[in-house]
Each structure stands twice: as C-alpha cells, then as structure tokens.
C-alpha cells in the first residue's frame, strides 16, 4: 500500500540523481519537502531554481542541528553514509530513515521486482534481464543503480509489468521492507572498504537483498561457484537457484532448488531440461556466460517464456563501452571496452578472446602493476598500442612480451591499428587506466574511439 505522505514533513539528504528523483516523487505526493545538500545554491544551478519553484525548502552546507529530528521521514541518497551523526540522531528520535529505493518501492508493491547486486557484472545482468522481460512483451522498467532511479518508475506505478533494478550495497543499506520477487547476488569480492569496516560488513549489506523474501513466489539466484556468495545465500528464505561455469557448486553450498550450468556454446537449466545458445558477440567471455545464466534464471523463474529468453539473449545489444563490438572491417573486429579503467577489468576482457588481439591501453594510471595483464595476454596479444600518461609504464611492462607502438593519442592508435591488424585479428580498446588525462570521462573516450573507427 502506498504511504500517505501528503502534508508530511520529509527531508531529502543529498541531491545527486537518486535524491532528486526521490524529491520529485515526494512533491508529487504532496509532502512538505526540505532538501539538503553540501553544495551551494550557485553550484546547484538550475536544480536550485526548480526546487524553489516547487516550494521545496533548500538547505545548503552544514545540516542545522535538530533539523532532521523534526521530520516525519528522512530519505537519503545512496552516496550518503547512514552512519552520519545527524542521521543517527534522527533514528534515535524515532524518525524513519529510508533510501530512495525503499521510498520508491513503497509505491510499487504488487509489481514484479527483480533485484540484482554483486561486486561485478550488475549493470550487464540488469540490462540483459530487462531485455528478456521486454522480449516477453512486458512493460519493463530498467534502472536503480543503472541509469534511471526507481523513484521515476514510482511516479507512474501503473505503467509497469516488471521492474528490473540494479542494487548497490549502499542502496541496500537503506531498505527496510523492499521485497524483490527475484533477488540475485552475482559475486562478492572486496570493494568499498573505505565505507565498510571489513569485507564481512560489505557482504552483509549485499545479503539484505534477501531479507524480506519468503517461500511463496519469491526466489533467489546466486553464483554457485562463489563461496562467499553461497555463504550469504544461507540467509535466504526463498528457494535458491544457482548458476555455475563448472556444474560443481562449492562444497559448502546450501541445498539448491536448481542449477544453470555453462556448456560449450551456451548453457542449460538442468532443473527445467532447457538448453540455450550464446552466440551474441555482446555476451562473449566466461563472465558474460555467468551474467547470461543469472538473467535467464531471473526471467524463467519470473514467468518469461523460454523462447522469449532465447530471443533476448540473441538480440541484447550490450552496454556501451563494455566489450562493445563497434564494427568488423576487412575481417578485423574493433571492440570498445573503455569502461576498463583498471587492470582487473582488462583481465576480464582478455579472457573473452582466444587470441590475435591488438590492445590499445593507457591513460591516467592508478598505480597498480601491469604485470597481471601482461601475463594474461601471453599468446593472445599480438601488440600493444599505448596512449596517455602511463604509456611509458605500459611499454616497460610489455618490453619482453609483445611489440609496443607508442602512439600517444587515441587517434594515432586507431590509425596504427588499422595499419597493422589483419583479417581475423581484434583491435581492443581496454585501457586499464582512467581517462582524465585526455578525455572528460571513459564515455567520452569510448565515444571518440567509436567515431574514429566508424570513419575508417
């Protein structure tokens, strides 16, 4: 049931994308809204003007003492730590403190909600799951931590048959009653240790995705090859389904209701006796086989027909800048993986190719050694085309393993790759570095690559 917020005093703490969406939902519901942000009105620009026009009270800079304790509800953007003293004071005073996801979810009860979390692969799995539900003819909202805040869906709750939502650990900290029909944890590796005291605390935040599910029509989807994930799955009350590259779940796995298993060229849902093919270039690599199995489980267990699942696997266009196939020219495939801003991401990319790769790498380095990607590329990388500030460091790392072409700029690297690559080769932009030395962001870098390749 929708909460009654008309005339209620609600503070929105943090005016990033999620906070702004929550604020607009609250105004629509007739709440008396106070918006808080550390930035000045001048820095907020047009947003400050919009808030004043909507009758919102805007508070910038430090939070006035006692302000939050006088509210009926506080809604927090995911980037704001819930441990802040002013938020703790609000809770102690009996004021509910919700994340934007929790607020939105209160207006979307009764609609299938598929929640996806994990350290890596969330965005791809979320977008792919949305594609599978859309192929079934369902009105599908795709968002959360990916793209559109869930509060946007809540502003028109009758428009959706399914909600496919990427959920970060920060967002999951702020839920209380959110109850996904299907909840997936893809993997768990150390991350965000600047916010969490330890890895266990980070994992506990992820496990909150299961906390309101029950054994009725709900289900959980987990990586059966990941011992940490299987440990979290022990808290699930809904039936648990796993996906596995090997078909041999970790020893300490709880009992699984069913398993998806990777096979050459695809995977099977062994509990349903169904096989699926994976021929889509946007889903190449073992990591994407895992993403595809998770998405297929979320779709089939959520009622999507088998044929729609296969059609969605075939049609999924992929996310921009993540192993994005740009074009094939004279037998050479050009791939944009500009999102690979660290060495670990390049390792994932290299695993997706059998060999004959010309690697474009470099940019603003992050201090991590390049040796692991050099090792991962042995027998695969035919040559390295370096760009940006860390070009010399990359050249030193590859000195004994692959030819290095010092190109300096992305324009020069694309031109050199066009010269040296032959039919059957792949030119892979997977920089292992941030983009800020030469570009606004990784999207700008990837878009520039696509423009240059398109002009060849």
N, C-alpha and C positions, 0 to 999 in steps of 0.2 A: 504494500500500500504506500502511496506517495506520502512523504512527510508534509505536514501543514506548516509552511514557512511564512505565510502571509502575515506581515506585521511583526515578525520575529526579528530580533537583533542578531545579525550574523556578521562575523569578521572573516575576511579572506586574507590570509597571511602569505604574501608572495605573489607577484603579478607576472610570472612567466606564463607560458601558453596555457598550462592547465589551470592556473589560478584565474586567469582572465575568463576562460570558458566557464569555470565554476561561478564566477561573479555574474556573468551574463545569465546563467541559469537561475541564480538566486533573484536577480532583478525581475526576471520573467515570472517568478513565483511570488513576487510581492514582498520580499524580505526587505528589512531596513539594513542596508549593507554598508559596512565600513571596510575599506581596502587599505592594506598596509604593505609598504614596500620600502626597501632601503634606499632606493634611488630618489632623486629629486623630481619635482614636477617637470622641470625643464627636460630632464633625461627621459621621463616617461612620454613626453611629447603629446602626440595625438591621443594616446590612451588616456592621459590625464583629462583632456578635453571631453572625451567620451564619458568618463566616469562622472564628471561634474554635470554633464547633460542628463545623465540617468539619475541624478540625485544621490549618487554614492558619496559618502564621506571618505576623503582621501587623506591618509596619514603617511607621511614620508619620513625617512630617517629612523631614529630610535623609537621603539614602541613605548608610548606613555605608560607609566606604572598603573596597574589596575585596569587598563582598558579591556584586556581580554577577559578578565574575570567578571565583567559586567555584561557579557554577551550571552545569548541563548545557545549559540553554536559558533565554533571556530572551524574554518575549512583551510587546510594547509596544502600549499604546493609541494610536490614530491621532493624538490630540492632543498626544502627547509627541514632541518633535523627536528624530530619530535622531542628531543631531549632539551631544547632551549628552555631556560628558566621561566620565561613568560608563558610558554605552553604548559609547562608542568604546573605553574600556579593556576592556570585556567582549569586543568583537570582536577587539581586539589579542591577547587571551588565548586566542582560539580558540573563544569561546562564541558559538553562533549567536544572532542577534537577529532575531526574526520579528515581523511584525504579526499581529494577531488573525485577519485574513483568511487569511494564509499558514497559520497553525496549523489553522484550520477546514478549509481546502482540502485538507490532507493526509489528512483523514478522509472526503473526499467525491470522491475520484478515481473516474472511471467514470461520474459523473452529469453530464449536460449542464449546463454553467455558462455563462450569458450575462452578461458584464460590461459595464457602461455607465459611461462617465465623460465629462467635459466641464465647462465652466465653468457653463453654464446648461442647464436642461431635464432634468437627470439623474433627478430624482425622478419627474416625469411620465412620462418614457420608460420608466423601470424599472417603475412601477406598470402602465402600459399593456402593456408586453411580458408581464408576469405575467398580465394579463387574457387576452391572446391565447393563451398556453400553457394557461391554465386552461380556456378555451373548447374546446380540443382534448381535454379530458378527462385532462390530465396533472396529476399531483400536483406542484404548483408552489410552491416557496418564494420569497418576495419579501422582500428585505432588504438587508443590508450597511449602507451609509451611510444608507439609508432604513429607519427602523423597527427591524427585528429584526437583531441581529448574526448573521453567518454561523455563528458557533460554536453558535448554537441549533440550526441545521439539522444540524450535525455531531454533536450529541448523539443524534440518531436518523437516521443516514445512510440507512437503508433505506426511509425514508418518502417519498423524493422522486424524481420523474422528471426534474425540471428545477429549476435554481437560477437565479433572476434577481436580479442583485446590482448595486446602485449602488456605485461605487468612487470615492472621493475621491482627490485627489493624495496626501494624507497616507497613506491606506491602501495605495496603490500603491507608495509608498516602501518599505513593509515586506514586499513579496512577493519570493519567490525562485524557486519552482517552480510557482506558480499558473498554470494553463493553461486559459483560457476557450475553450470551443468557439466562441463568438461574442463578439467584442470590439468595442465601439463607442466612438468619440470624436465627440461631438456638435458641439462648437465649442471655441474657445480664445480667451479674452480675458484681459487682465491681471487677476490675482487673487492673494491671499495673498502679496503682496510683502513682508509682514512676516516670512515664513518662508523665502522663496526670495530668492537674491541678485539674480535678474533674471527676466524673462519666459521666457527660453530654459530656465532651470533648472526652472521650473514646467512648461513643456511637456514637458521630458524625463521628469519624474515621470509625467505623463499617458501618455506613449508606452510606459511599462513594461507597459501592459496588453497590448501585442502581443508582448512579448519571448520568451515561451515557446510561442507558437503555431507551427504548422508547416503545410505544404501538404497535409496529409491531409484530415481532415474539418473542420478549423478554417476560420474566415472572419473578416474584419474589415469593419466598417461605419463609414463616415466621411462627414462633411459635405463634399460636393464643391464647395460654394460658399465654403468657408473655406480660404484659402491656408495659414494656419498649421497647420490640421489635415492638409491634404494633404502638407505638409512632413513631419509626423510619420508619415504613412502610408507614406512611402518606406521606413521601417524594418520594415514588416510583411512576414513571410514567407508568411503565409496569403493566399489570394485576397482582393482588396479590392473591396468594393461601395460605391457612393456614393449619396447622396440629394441632390437639387438642387431648388430652387424655380424655376430658370430652364431647366434642361436643358443649360446651358453651363458645365461644370466649369471651375474656374480653370485658367489656361494651364499652370501648372507641375505639374498633377496627374499622378501616376504612372498607368500604364495601369490602367483599372478593368475588373473582370470583369463588371460590370453596373451599372445605374443605375436608381434610382427617381426619377421626375420628377413634380412637382406639376402638376396640371391643375385647371381650374375645377371646384369641387365635389368634388375628391378627388385621386388620384394614380395613376400606373401604374408597374408594374415592367416596364420596357421589355424587359429581357432575358428575361422569362418570358411576355410578352404578356398580362399581367393588369392589370385596372383595379379600383380600389377607390373607394368613395364615402366622403366625410367630411361627415356631416350631424349628428353628435353635438355638442350645444352645449358639451360639456366639452372639445372639441377644436377650438374656433374659433381663428382667427388664423393668420398665417403661421408663427409659432414652433411652434404645435402641429401644423401640417402637416409641419414638419420632424421633430418628435417622432414623429408617426404613421408617417412613412416609415421612420425608423430602427427603430421597433418592428416594423413589418411585415417589414422585411428580416431582423431578428434571428429572427423567428418562421418565415418561409417557408424561409430558409436552414437553420434548425434543425429542419425537418421538420414544421412545423404546416401543416395543410391550408388552402387558400385560403378555404374557406367559414368555417372557424373564425376566421381572421384578420378577415374582414369582420364576423362576428358580434361579435367582441371590440371592434372599432372602434365598433360601434353601441352596445354595452352599457356601455362603460367609464364609470364614474360620476364620474371626475375626482378630483383630490386636494382635500381640504378647504382652503379659504382661498386657492386659486389659480384665479381666474376661475370660481368655483363658482356655478353657477346655482341660486339659492335658491328662487325661485318666480316665476310670472307672475301678476300681479293686475291685473285690469281692463286688460289689454293692456300693462302695464308689467312689464319683466323686472328683477328685483333680483339683482345679482351681487356675491358676496363675494370680493374679492381682497385680503384683509387681509394676506397674505404680502408684498404690495408695500410693503416698508419703505424703499424708496429711489426716487429719481426714475427711474432706468433701468428698474425694474420697471413703473412706471406707463406709460412709453413703450411697452413691450411690450403692456400691457393695452389702451391706446388704439388700437393698430394692429388689434386684434381686432374693433373696432366701426366701422361705416360712419358713424354719426352719432347725434344725438339722445341724448347722454349727459348725465346729471346726476351730477357727480363729487363724492363725499364724500372729502375729503382733510384731512390734518393729524395732529398728534400731536407727538411729540418729534422735532424736526428734526435732520438730520445735517450741516447746514452747506452742502449742495450747492445751487446755484442752481436755482430752479424754472422758469427761462425755457425749457428744452428741453421740458418737459411742456406749458407754455402754448402753445408753437409747435406741438407735435404735436396738440394738441386744437383748433386753429383749424378752424372749420367742423364740428366734431364735438361739442364741449362746449357744451351749452345753458346751463349754470350750474354754479357750484361752491358746495358746502355745507361750510364749514370747521369743524373741531373742534380741540381741543387747543392745546398751547403755541405751535405755529407758525402758528396761524390768521391772525394779522396779516401775517406774511411772505407767506403764500399770497394773501391779499387784495391786498397791494401788487403781487404778480406778475401777478395776473389783472385788475388795475384797468381796463385798457383793452381787455380781450379777451372777458370774459364776466361776466354778473351774478354777484355774490358774496353769499351769505347766511351771515352769521356765526351759527353755531348753537351753538358751544361744546362741546356734548356729542353723543355718537352718538345718544342718544335723541331729542334735538331735531332732529338732521339727518335721521333717518328720518321723523319727523313732518313736517318741512318738505318732504322729497322726495315724500311721499305727497300733499301739498297741490299741488305744482307740476307733477309729472310727468303726462304724458298718454299715451294708448294709442300704442304704437309706440316710446316712449322706453325708455331703460335707466337704472336707478339703479345706479351702480358705486361700491362702496367700494374705493378703491385709494389708500391714504393717503399714500404717498411718505415716510412717517415711521415711526419706531419707536413702540411703543405704551405705553411705560413711564410716560408722564405720567398716564394714566388707566386702564390695564389691566395685568394681570400679564405678558402677552405677546401676540404677534399672534394666537395661537389664541383667547385669551380675548376679544380684540376681535372676531374673526370670529364666534365663537360668540354673543356678545352681539348682533351685527348680525343673525344668523340668527334669534335668539329674538325680536328686535323686529319683524323683517319677518314672521315667522310669526304674530305676534299682530295684524297689521293686519286 
